[in-house]
Amino acid sequence: MEKNKKATDKVKEQPATYETYAALPDDGNRYEVIDGVLELMSPSPTASHQSIASDLCFELKQSCKSDYLIYVAPLDVILSNTNVVQPDAIMIHRSRKHIVTSRGIEGPPDLAVEVLSPSSQKRDRLKKRAVYEKHGVPEYWIIDPEARTLEQFHLDERGKYELTQLYENDEQVVSNRLPCVSFEVSRLFGDVLQ
C-alpha cells in the first residue's frame, strides 16, 4: 500500500472525518462531511441567496447581538468527527461561546439556517435536517427564496424536529427558544432577483 496517498483517495476508502476534510487541498470547491461521506457543495451561492443570508444576519444582529454570536457561511460547524457542515447562518448564545474555536464551531449551535437553492433542496430538507436533529440543534430554519417563506423547526421532547411555523408575506418571525428574534419575513426578500 502506498504511503503517500492523497487525502481524497483516503476518503474513498473509509468514512470521511474532520481530519480528512481539513487536509483536502484548496481546489476551489466547497465540501461538507455528512455521516462520514464527503459531499461536494454546489457552486457559489447566487446573488439572491447571498442577499437573503446577509439580510437575515442583519435582522438577527439588530435584536440578538447582545445575547448571541451570529455568523454567516462559510464557517465549519463540527458536530462530530464525521459531520462537518456549513449552514448559511448560525446563532450561538454567548454563554456557550466556548464552542467557537480556531477550527470553527465545535458543537451544536442554538440555531442553524439553510437558504435553499435548486441544487441544495434535497440535502437541506433531508440530509442536513437529519444531521442537525441527530446532534441536537434546538432550532432549524429553512428559507425558500422561490416561495418566499421561512420554515421553523424545533426539537420536540423526543429529540425530533417538528415544523412549528411557516412564515410568509409580512408575518413576524418569532421564536420562544430565541426570544430576541423579531422581524418580518418579507424583509429577507427585498433584494431577491425575480
Backbone as numpy.savetxt, mean C-alpha at the origin, in Angstrom:
# Nx Ny Nz CAx CAy CAz Cx Cy Cz
27.23 -26.95 -8.37 26.40 -25.77 -8.37 27.28 -24.52 -8.37
26.87 -23.54 -9.15 27.65 -22.31 -9.24 27.62 -21.52 -7.95
28.77 -20.95 -7.60 28.85 -20.14 -6.40 28.29 -18.74 -6.62
28.47 -18.21 -7.80 28.13 -16.81 -8.06 26.83 -16.66 -8.85
25.80 -17.29 -8.42 24.50 -17.14 -9.10 23.96 -15.74 -8.85
23.25 -15.22 -9.84 22.62 -13.93 -9.68 21.43 -14.05 -8.74
21.07 -12.94 -8.11 19.95 -12.93 -7.17 18.66 -13.38 -7.85
18.45 -12.97 -9.12 17.21 -13.35 -9.79 17.15 -14.85 -10.03
18.30 -15.50 -10.23 18.31 -16.96 -10.38 17.96 -17.63 -9.07
18.45 -17.10 -7.97 18.16 -17.67 -6.65 16.67 -17.57 -6.34
16.04 -16.47 -6.76 14.62 -16.28 -6.51 13.81 -17.38 -7.19
14.24 -17.80 -8.37 13.52 -18.84 -9.10 13.60 -20.19 -8.39
14.63 -20.40 -7.61 14.85 -21.69 -6.96 14.14 -21.84 -5.63
13.92 -20.75 -4.93 13.37 -20.82 -3.57 12.45 -19.63 -3.36
11.69 -19.65 -2.26 10.83 -18.49 -2.02 11.66 -17.21 -1.93
11.13 -16.16 -2.54 11.79 -14.86 -2.47 11.67 -14.32 -1.05
12.72 -13.69 -0.58 12.74 -13.09 0.75 13.12 -11.62 0.61
13.06 -10.91 1.71 13.49 -9.53 1.69 14.94 -9.44 1.23
15.78 -10.37 1.67 17.20 -10.33 1.33 17.42 -10.48 -0.18
16.71 -11.42 -0.82 16.89 -11.58 -2.27 16.32 -10.36 -3.00
15.22 -9.83 -2.50 14.62 -8.64 -3.07 15.59 -7.46 -2.99
16.17 -7.26 -1.81 17.09 -6.13 -1.60 18.36 -6.28 -2.42
18.73 -7.52 -2.78 19.95 -7.76 -3.54 19.75 -7.63 -5.05
18.52 -7.43 -5.50 18.27 -7.31 -6.93 18.99 -6.08 -7.50
19.54 -6.21 -8.70 20.18 -5.05 -9.31 19.11 -4.01 -9.69
19.51 -2.77 -9.75 18.59 -1.71 -10.16 18.44 -1.80 -11.68
17.38 -2.48 -12.11 17.16 -2.68 -13.55 16.09 -1.75 -14.10
15.67 -0.77 -13.27 14.65 0.17 -13.71 13.23 -0.31 -13.44
13.08 -1.56 -13.00 11.77 -2.10 -12.68 11.51 -2.00 -11.19
10.23 -2.09 -10.83 9.85 -2.12 -9.42 9.24 -3.48 -9.12
9.59 -4.01 -7.95 9.13 -5.34 -7.57 8.50 -5.31 -6.19
7.71 -6.34 -5.91 7.20 -6.61 -4.58 7.38 -8.11 -4.35
7.37 -8.52 -3.09 7.41 -9.94 -2.75 6.09 -10.24 -2.06
5.30 -11.12 -2.68 4.01 -11.49 -2.12 3.99 -12.99 -1.90
3.93 -13.36 -0.63 3.94 -14.78 -0.23 5.11 -15.54 -0.86
6.29 -14.92 -0.83 7.49 -15.58 -1.31 7.67 -15.58 -2.81
6.82 -14.85 -3.53 6.93 -14.77 -4.98 7.32 -13.35 -5.37
8.41 -13.22 -6.12 8.85 -11.92 -6.61 7.94 -11.52 -7.77
7.26 -10.39 -7.61 6.32 -9.94 -8.63 6.76 -8.60 -9.20
6.78 -8.54 -10.51 7.09 -7.30 -11.21 5.88 -6.39 -11.14
6.09 -5.17 -10.68 4.98 -4.21 -10.65 4.82 -3.60 -12.03
3.66 -3.02 -12.26 3.40 -2.41 -13.55 4.34 -1.23 -13.77
4.38 -0.72 -15.00 5.22 0.45 -15.26 4.85 1.59 -14.33
5.61 2.66 -14.38 5.38 3.76 -13.45 3.93 4.22 -13.50
3.44 4.70 -12.36 2.04 5.12 -12.29 1.72 6.25 -13.26
0.45 6.32 -13.67 0.01 7.38 -14.57 -0.05 8.71 -13.81
-0.23 9.78 -14.56 -0.36 11.09 -13.95 -1.58 11.14 -13.03
-2.69 10.52 -13.45 -3.89 10.50 -12.62 -3.65 9.74 -11.32
-2.97 8.62 -11.42 -2.64 7.80 -10.24 -1.80 8.62 -9.27
-0.78 9.28 -9.78 0.09 10.10 -8.94 -0.67 11.26 -8.32
-1.55 11.86 -9.09 -2.34 12.98 -8.58 -3.22 12.54 -7.41
-3.87 11.38 -7.55 -4.73 10.87 -6.48 -3.90 10.57 -5.23
-2.77 9.89 -5.39 -1.93 9.54 -4.25 -1.41 10.79 -3.54
-0.97 11.78 -4.31 -0.44 12.99 -3.66 -1.56 13.81 -3.03
-2.73 13.89 -3.68 -3.86 14.61 -3.08 -4.32 13.91 -1.81
-4.32 12.58 -1.80 -4.69 11.84 -0.59 -3.73 12.17 0.55
-2.44 12.13 0.27 -1.46 12.45 1.32 -1.62 13.88 1.80
-1.93 14.81 0.88 -2.18 16.20 1.29 -3.36 16.26 2.26
-4.46 15.59 1.89 -5.66 15.60 2.75 -5.35 14.99 4.12
-4.64 13.87 4.12 -4.32 13.21 5.39 -3.40 14.07 6.25
-2.44 14.72 5.62 -1.51 15.56 6.39 -2.21 16.77 6.97
-3.26 17.25 6.32 -3.99 18.41 6.84 -4.56 18.13 8.22
-5.04 16.92 8.44 -5.72 16.64 9.70 -5.04 15.59 10.58
-4.09 14.86 10.04 -3.53 13.72 10.79 -2.05 13.83 11.11
-1.37 14.82 10.56 0.09 14.88 10.69 0.59 14.91 12.13
-0.15 15.52 13.04 0.33 15.59 14.42 0.30 14.23 15.11
-0.59 13.34 14.67 -0.72 12.01 15.30 -0.10 10.88 14.49
0.07 11.07 13.19 0.50 9.99 12.30 1.65 10.40 11.40
2.49 9.43 11.08 3.48 9.57 10.01 2.76 9.14 8.74
2.90 9.91 7.67 2.19 9.65 6.42 3.21 9.59 5.30
3.18 8.48 4.56 4.15 8.27 3.48 3.44 7.90 2.19
4.12 8.22 1.08 3.63 7.87 -0.24 4.67 6.98 -0.91
4.23 6.12 -1.82 5.13 5.20 -2.52 6.14 5.98 -3.36
7.27 5.37 -3.66 7.68 4.02 -3.27 8.38 3.99 -1.91
7.95 3.07 -1.07 8.56 2.82 0.23 8.25 1.38 0.59
9.28 0.62 0.92 9.07 -0.79 1.26 8.36 -0.93 2.60
7.32 -1.74 2.60 6.65 -2.15 3.83 6.95 -3.63 3.98
7.79 -3.94 4.97 8.27 -5.31 5.19 7.36 -5.94 6.24
6.36 -6.68 5.76 5.40 -7.31 6.66 5.94 -8.62 7.23
6.77 -9.28 6.45 7.46 -10.50 6.88 8.64 -10.67 5.93
9.43 -11.70 6.15 10.58 -11.93 5.27 10.14 -12.27 3.85
8.91 -12.77 3.68 8.43 -13.16 2.35 7.26 -12.31 1.87
7.02 -11.17 2.51 5.99 -10.23 2.07 6.51 -8.80 2.21
6.91 -8.25 1.07 7.44 -6.89 1.01 6.63 -6.16 -0.07
5.86 -5.16 0.35 4.97 -4.47 -0.57 5.25 -2.97 -0.57
4.68 -2.30 -1.55 4.82 -0.85 -1.66 3.44 -0.23 -1.88
2.68 -0.05 -0.78 1.38 0.60 -0.93 1.55 2.01 -1.48
0.49 2.53 -2.07 0.56 3.89 -2.62 0.63 4.94 -1.52
0.02 4.65 -0.38 0.10 5.55 0.77 -0.06 4.73 2.04
0.58 5.20 3.12 0.44 4.52 4.41 0.43 5.55 5.53
-0.18 5.13 6.64 -0.17 5.94 7.86 0.27 5.05 9.01
1.11 5.63 9.88 1.60 4.93 11.06 1.44 5.88 12.24
0.77 5.42 13.28 0.62 6.27 14.47 2.00 6.56 15.05
2.19 7.77 15.50 3.50 8.19 16.01 3.95 7.35 17.21
3.02 6.77 17.93 3.40 5.89 19.05 4.07 4.61 18.56
3.96 4.33 17.25 4.56 3.13 16.65 5.68 3.49 15.67
6.23 4.69 15.80 7.24 5.12 14.82 8.50 4.25 14.85
8.65 3.42 15.86 9.80 2.51 15.92 9.81 1.51 14.76
8.67 1.32 14.07 8.67 0.39 12.93 9.24 1.03 11.67
9.50 2.33 11.72 10.13 3.03 10.59 11.64 2.90 10.78
12.29 2.20 9.83 13.73 1.95 9.93 14.42 2.39 8.64
15.70 2.19 8.59 16.45 2.54 7.38 16.07 1.64 6.20
15.49 0.46 6.46 15.07 -0.44 5.38 13.69 -0.08 4.85
12.89 0.60 5.62 11.52 0.92 5.24 10.63 0.86 6.46
9.43 0.36 6.28 8.49 0.16 7.37 8.54 -1.33 7.70
8.88 -1.66 8.93 9.02 -3.07 9.32 7.89 -3.44 10.28
6.78 -3.83 9.69 5.59 -4.20 10.44 4.38 -3.58 9.78
3.20 -3.94 10.28 1.98 -3.44 9.64 1.71 -1.98 9.96
1.45 -1.15 8.94 1.04 0.22 9.19 -0.40 0.23 9.72
-0.86 1.37 10.20 -2.24 1.49 10.66 -3.21 1.59 9.49
-2.72 2.08 8.37 -3.52 2.20 7.15 -2.63 1.92 5.95
-3.13 1.10 5.04 -2.49 0.90 3.73 -3.51 1.30 2.67
-3.04 1.99 1.64 -3.91 2.47 0.57 -3.33 2.06 -0.78
-4.19 1.54 -1.63 -3.81 1.23 -3.01 -4.72 2.01 -3.95
-4.11 2.65 -4.94 -4.85 3.32 -6.01 -4.83 2.37 -7.19
-6.00 1.96 -7.64 -6.08 0.98 -8.72 -5.60 1.55 -10.05
-4.98 0.68 -10.82 -4.69 0.96 -12.22 -5.16 -0.28 -12.98
-5.37 -0.18 -14.28 -5.88 -1.35 -15.01 -5.04 -2.61 -14.79
-3.74 -2.46 -14.68 -2.88 -3.64 -14.53 -2.73 -4.11 -13.09
-3.23 -3.32 -12.11 -3.03 -3.70 -10.71 -4.31 -4.14 -10.00
-5.45 -4.08 -10.67 -6.72 -4.34 -9.99 -6.76 -5.70 -9.31
-6.40 -6.74 -10.02 -6.46 -8.08 -9.45 -5.49 -8.21 -8.27
-4.29 -7.71 -8.44 -3.29 -7.78 -7.37 -3.77 -7.01 -6.13
-4.26 -5.79 -6.33 -4.67 -4.95 -5.19 -5.92 -5.50 -4.51
-6.88 -5.99 -5.28 -8.14 -6.46 -4.71 -8.04 -7.85 -4.08
-7.14 -8.68 -4.60 -7.05 -10.05 -4.09 -5.75 -10.32 -3.33
-4.64 -10.30 -4.05 -3.37 -10.69 -3.43 -2.94 -9.76 -2.30
-2.89 -8.47 -2.59 -2.41 -7.54 -1.57 -3.41 -7.40 -0.42
-4.67 -7.44 -0.75 -5.68 -7.42 0.32 -5.48 -8.60 1.26
-5.23 -9.78 0.71 -5.00 -10.97 1.54 -3.73 -10.84 2.38
-2.69 -10.26 1.81 -1.44 -10.07 2.55 -1.63 -9.07 3.69
-2.30 -7.96 3.40 -2.54 -6.96 4.45 -3.40 -7.57 5.56
-4.39 -8.33 5.18 -5.27 -8.98 6.15 -4.48 -9.97 7.02
-3.68 -10.81 6.37 -2.89 -11.82 7.08 -1.93 -11.19 8.09
-1.40 -10.02 7.77 -0.42 -9.38 8.64 -1.03 -8.33 9.57
-2.36 -8.28 9.61 -3.04 -7.46 10.60 -3.03 -5.96 10.38
-3.01 -5.51 9.11 -3.14 -4.08 8.84 -4.60 -3.73 9.15
-4.85 -2.90 10.17 -6.22 -2.71 10.65 -7.19 -2.09 9.64
-6.66 -1.21 8.76 -7.53 -0.55 7.81 -6.86 -0.52 6.44
-7.65 -0.82 5.41 -7.17 -0.89 4.03 -8.15 -0.15 3.15
-7.62 0.76 2.33 -8.46 1.49 1.38 -8.05 1.14 -0.04
-9.05 0.99 -0.89 -8.83 0.84 -2.33 -9.50 2.03 -3.00
-8.71 2.80 -3.73 -9.23 3.95 -4.45 -9.32 3.59 -5.92
-10.51 3.76 -6.49 -10.76 3.42 -7.89 -10.92 4.70 -8.70
-9.89 5.06 -9.50 -9.97 6.29 -10.29 -11.09 6.28 -11.33
-11.39 5.12 -11.88 -12.45 5.02 -12.90 -13.82 5.30 -12.29
-14.12 4.63 -11.18 -15.42 4.79 -10.52 -15.45 6.02 -9.62
-14.26 6.56 -9.33 -14.11 7.70 -8.42 -14.69 7.38 -7.04
-14.23 6.25 -6.52 -14.70 5.78 -5.21 -13.53 5.41 -4.32
-13.83 5.33 -3.02 -12.88 4.85 -2.02 -13.59 3.75 -1.24
-13.03 2.54 -1.29 -13.57 1.41 -0.54 -12.77 1.30 0.75
-13.47 1.25 1.88 -12.82 1.22 3.19 -13.07 -0.16 3.83
-11.97 -0.85 4.11 -12.04 -2.17 4.76 -11.46 -2.07 6.16
-12.10 -2.72 7.11 -11.60 -2.85 8.48 -11.47 -4.32 8.81
-10.47 -4.66 9.62 -10.38 -6.02 10.14 -11.51 -6.23 11.14
-12.22 -7.34 11.01 -13.26 -7.65 11.98 -12.66 -8.44 13.14
-13.50 -8.88 14.06 -13.02 -9.57 15.26 -12.35 -10.91 14.94
-12.59 -11.45 13.74 -11.93 -12.70 13.33 -10.63 -12.45 12.57
-10.28 -11.17 12.38 -9.07 -10.83 11.64 -9.26 -10.88 10.14
-10.51 -10.74 9.68 -10.84 -10.75 8.25 -11.33 -9.36 7.85
-11.00 -8.96 6.61 -11.46 -7.66 6.14 -12.95 -7.68 5.84
-13.58 -6.60 6.25 -14.98 -6.37 5.97 -15.09 -5.01 5.30
-15.81 -4.93 4.20 -16.05 -3.65 3.55 -17.00 -2.87 4.44
-16.51 -1.79 5.04 -17.34 -1.04 5.97 -17.99 0.18 5.33
-17.42 0.67 4.23 -17.98 1.84 3.59 -17.47 1.95 2.17
-18.33 2.45 1.30 -17.96 2.80 -0.07 -18.28 4.28 -0.23
-17.25 5.10 -0.38 -17.42 6.54 -0.48 -17.40 6.95 -1.95
-18.31 7.87 -2.30 -18.35 8.40 -3.67 -18.84 9.84 -3.63
-18.68 10.51 -4.75 -19.13 11.90 -4.91 -18.54 12.79 -3.82
-19.39 13.53 -3.11 -18.90 14.47 -2.09 -19.03 13.90 -0.68
-19.13 12.58 -0.55 -19.26 11.98 0.78 -17.99 12.21 1.59
-18.17 12.39 2.88 -17.08 12.67 3.80 -16.45 11.35 4.25
-15.14 11.17 3.94 -14.41 9.98 4.38 -14.06 10.17 5.85
-14.46 9.22 6.68 -14.14 9.23 8.10 -13.75 7.81 8.50
-13.12 7.69 9.65 -12.70 6.37 10.13 -12.76 6.35 11.65
-13.46 5.35 12.19 -13.50 5.25 13.65 -12.16 4.75 14.19
-11.32 4.17 13.36 -10.00 3.71 13.79 -8.93 4.78 13.62
-9.19 5.71 12.73 -8.26 6.82 12.47 -9.08 8.10 12.63
-9.32 8.52 13.87 -10.28 9.60 14.11 -9.94 10.94 13.49
-8.71 11.15 13.10 -8.33 12.42 12.48 -8.76 12.52 11.01
-9.09 11.41 10.40 -9.44 11.38 8.97 -10.77 12.09 8.74
-10.77 13.04 7.82 -12.00 13.74 7.45 -11.75 14.56 6.18
-12.27 14.09 5.05 -12.17 14.83 3.80 -13.23 14.31 2.83
-13.59 15.13 1.87 -14.55 14.71 0.84 -13.82 13.88 -0.19
-14.37 12.71 -0.51 -13.69 11.82 -1.45 -13.49 12.49 -2.81
-14.38 13.36 -3.20 -14.26 14.03 -4.51 -12.99 14.87 -4.60
-12.44 15.28 -3.46 -11.21 16.09 -3.48 -10.01 15.32 -4.04
-10.11 13.99 -4.05 -9.01 13.17 -4.59 -8.99 13.14 -6.10
-10.10 13.50 -6.73 -10.22 13.31 -8.17 -10.26 14.61 -8.97
-9.92 15.72 -8.33 -9.97 17.02 -9.00 -9.06 17.15 -10.20
-7.89 16.50 -10.14 -6.92 16.63 -11.24 -6.80 15.34 -12.05
-7.78 14.44 -11.93 -7.74 13.18 -12.68 -8.11 13.46 -14.12
-7.29 12.93 -15.02 -7.57 13.10 -16.45 -8.81 12.31 -16.85
-9.59 12.89 -17.71 -10.82 12.22 -18.16 -10.53 11.13 -19.16
